[in-house]
Amino acid sequence: MSFLSGLLRLRRGPWENLATVLIALGVVMLMQPFFLWAYTWSFLVTLLGTVMFIITSHFPE
């Protein structure tokens, strides 16, 4: 419950966690050999997570 409330109130912790999950998901998508669509979208997902992490690091604690 506090995670969703932190997202809605634009707090740093939950948004950084979400960005970290996106970065990790993009790396997993990049390294898997089974689905071409996942490999195709992996760079965009990783980039989105990285930019999101940079932006949310300026949110209030």
C-alpha angles and dihedrals in degrees: 000000000000090000092060092043090052090051092051093047092047096242120170101234102059094040092050089050091052091048091050091052090051091051091049091046090052092051092049090049089052095051101044117099100202112071122046092196090059091050090047094054097037097093093050092049092049091047092049091051092048094049090044090052092050092050096044093049085075094056118107119268 
